[in-house]
């Protein structure tokens, strides 16, 4: 069992999320943010309550969350990155999942309700995908209305896969795109993915600390 100060392990993204991503790849960041809110809000709240009960300050909790998620992202990149191009999309989805969880835990550490509708919007804004959380929230409100039709058309083609990969690259960190080709080479991609995933998650943690911690 994980120690009380440890946010714990992260399970793989649900299979239903990948189905939605393939059905509507252009809305990948929004879909990840909504799924993460549904999955991580309650665990983040419980973790923050346990931490506070053991005397940890908000700042201590938040930094523990950043450190732990950075370690998880680095380990995930090393393992999934072994497959090169075959697992490149899976690596990006997993990284987006870890980074999203990180934001909900940092928000909870600073006393923000992780289940509030603005948390996934803030996640998107922290990724610089929208100028403001309000603009991101408006986009999220539109996802539900368009997803049903997208799921009805499940014809998967190479274009959708490429769109999904491009949108995920923009979500997890634009700098990763500069070495995207190297991440597609089996075995070579493993150390590259590990380093990049860890660095990008640490950077997201710094932004989250600044945003929620003031």
URKA-V253331 format. One record per backbone hydrogen bond with DSSP energy under -1.0 kcal/mol. NH is the residue of the N-H (numbers start at 1). CO is the residue of the C=O. Records with the same first field share a line. If there is no record, write none. Layout:
NH->CO / CO
//
This chain:
6->3
17->14
18->14
19->15
20->16
21->17
22->18
23->19
24->20
27->24
28->25
31->27
32->28
33->29
34->30
35->31
36->32
37->33
38->34
39->35
40->36
41->37
44->40
45->41
46->42
47->43
48->44
49->45
50->46
51->47
52->48
53->49
54->50
55->52
56->51
61->57
62->58
63->59
64->60
65->61
66->62
67->63
68->64
69->65
70->66
71->67
72->68
73->69
74->70
75->71
76->72
77->73
78->74
79->75
80->76
81->77
82->79
83->80
84->81
85->184
86->83
91->87
92->88
93->89
94->90
95->91
96->92
97->93
98->94
99->95
100->96
101->97
102->98
103->99
104->100
105->101
106->102
107->103
108->104
109->105
110->106
111->108
112->107
116->113
119->116
122->118
123->119
124->120
125->121
126->122
127->123
128->125
129->124
136->132
137->133
138->134
139->135
140->136
141->137
146->142
147->143
150->146
151->147
152->148
161->157
162->158
163->159
164->160
165->161
166->162
167->163
168->164
169->165
170->166
171->167
172->168
173->169
176->173
177->174
178->175
179->176
180->177
183->179
184->181
185->182
188->186
189->185
192->188
193->189
194->190
195->191
196->192
197->193
198->194
199->195
200->196
201->197
202->198
203->199
204->200
205->201
206->202
207->203
208->204
209->205
210->206
211->207
212->208
213->209
214->210
//
